[in-house]
Amino acid sequence: MTKADLVNEISKTTGVEKAAVLETIEKFMEIVKDSLAHGENVYLRGFGSFIVKTRSAKTARNISQNTTIVIPEHKIPAFKPAKVFMQDVK
């Protein structure tokens, strides 16, 4: 399902205009991105959590130059589904 499909489905089931639904979805994604960028997790009860995970530093190989490189510690966004969400998907 794409963002356009999501907008169409929400608009059809709620009766709200597509433009308003799109604006709401865009704002939601912007707020989640900004929160994660500032190190704040976003918790949605019954759905899941958008969290920031820290990947530790590691060594890797550059095969084309046959050298080793060090990848420094960095943070990545992640999603952890709620138990209810997981049960519904199963």
RABELQUI-V313216 format. One record per residue. N is the residue number from 1. OMEGA is omega in whole degrees, 0 to 359 (NA if undefined). NEAR is the number of other C-alpha atoms within 8 Angstrom. D_LAST is the distance of its C-alpha to the last C-alpha in whole Angstrom. Layout:
BEGIN
[[N,OMEGA,NEAR,D_LAST] [N,OMEGA,NEAR,D_LAST]]
END
This chain:
BEGIN
[[1,179,4,18] [2,178,5,22] [3,178,6,23] [4,177,6,26] [5,179,8,23] [6,178,9,21] [7,179,12,25] [8,182,9,26] [9,179,8,23] [10,179,11,23] [11,181,12,27] [12,184,8,27] [13,182,6,25] [14,182,6,27] [15,179,7,30] [16,181,9,31] [17,181,7,33] [18,181,9,31] [19,180,6,33] [20,179,8,32] [21,179,12,29] [22,180,9,29] [23,179,8,32] [24,179,8,29] [25,179,9,26] [26,180,8,29] [27,178,8,30] [28,181,8,27] [29,179,8,26] [30,180,8,30] [31,178,8,29] [32,179,10,26] [33,180,8,28] [34,179,8,31] [35,180,11,30] [36,179,14,28] [37,179,7,31] [38,176,6,33] [39,180,7,31] [40,177,9,29] [41,178,10,25] [42,183,10,24] [43,177,7,22] [44,184,7,20] [45,180,6,19] [46,180,8,15] [47,179,9,14] [48,183,12,15] [49,170,12,18] [50,186,13,21] [51,176,12,23] [52,178,12,25] [53,178,8,25] [54,175,8,28] [55,181,8,29] [56,180,7,32] [57,179,9,35] [58,176,8,35] [59,181,8,37] [60,180,8,36] [61,171,8,38] [62,188,9,40] [63,184,6,40] [64,180,4,42] [65,179,5,45] [66,179,7,44] [67,175,7,44] [68,178,8,42] [69,178,8,41] [70,176,8,39] [71,184,8,36] [72,176,7,37] [73,180,9,34] [74,182,8,32] [75,179,8,30] [76,175,8,26] [77,179,9,24] [78,177,8,20] [79,177,8,17] [80,182,8,15] [81,177,9,12] [82,180,11,13] [83,179,7,11] [84,179,8,10] [85,182,11,9] [86,180,9,6] [87,180,7,5] [88,181,6,6] [89,180,5,4] [90,NA,4,0]]
END
